[in-house]
Amino acid sequence: MEISFVIVNWNTKDLLRGCLDSIAKTVGSLSHEIIVVDNASSDGSADMLAREYPSVRVIANSKNSGFGAANNQGFAVMKGKYALLINTDAVLTEGAVEKLWRFAEAHPRAAIVCGQLLNADGSKQNSVAAFPTLLSLCLNTSLLEYLFPGRYPSKRYEHREPLEIESAIGACIMVRGQALTEVSYFDERYFFFFEETDLAFAMKQAGWSVYQVPDAYIYHFQGQSIGHNTQSRIEFYRSRYQFLRKWHGTAYYHTAVVVILLRLLADVLLNAAGVVLTLGLAAGIRRKLAVYTRILRWHFERKQ
């Protein structure tokens, strides 16, 4: 079998249906299986799968075990040469899977391969990511992408040929089973965010490579919304600290914490000034101040 689609679901029944339909319409002649790991959904997802997609293998969890742990359950039982991890809010376009598969087949040291994520209107989403460093923490990532496009590839540039990258956004990635066996599965200490970044780093440390195939298109409908949720942002910070602590020394980690705290403090002060200058009438500025204040407070409350 060539491909095992692994989908983690948590209360996204309708999105899951759209994702599954896109697989059926676009996978073509590639031999495949579909594994859905359901993280204790309460929206009728299990009944929908049993009724409408009886051939899908379902692993039903009694609690939300997190993104990485749930995918690991799929890895443990998959039969395919490759695992194709796809979010329920992603929809494949014609030929996307075959392009990823053909590239991986032609490049035996490619451990992870991703395509180009698209918004609903067809505009490009960020699909690749650089590993977090002190430089990227000190400066705006967009500035680094502008100044060093070769080092920091992004959606702002048109890439016509596949390119080697550091890490891929995990909404839709193909992972070589051999690399998973040799290196590791996802680190389950990450509940959400940075699982794929951590895996890519581990793969590269072991001599594997990560690539983007820019003409393999995948619609990703909700990828931009998660950043507006305060708890999700806190989880992002938590996971980033986990990555820095795991892969860098103590001095590097603590320096990164100081840099992040200084940036957060600046955000709080700038937005507080904005609230004062607008007499509190600008709802957007008030919301940003509340979010940054909550995140800053979390930093001082969290256990190191």
Secondary structure, 3 states (H helix, E strand, C coil): CCEEEEEEECCCHHHHHHHHHHHHHHCCCCCEEEEEEEECCCCCHHHHHHHHCCCCEEEEECCCCCHHHHHHHHHHHCCCCEEEEECCCEEECCCHHHHHHHHHHHCCCEEEEEEEEECCCCCECCCEECCCCHHHHHCCHHHHHHHCCCCCCCCCCCCCCCEEECEECCCEEEEEHHHHHHCCCCCCCCCCCCHHHHHHHHHHHCCCEEEEEEEEEEEECCCCHHHHCHHHHHHHHHHHHHHHHHHCCHHHHHHHHHHHHHHHHHHHHHHHHHHHHCCCCCHHHHHHHHHHHHHHHHHHHCCC
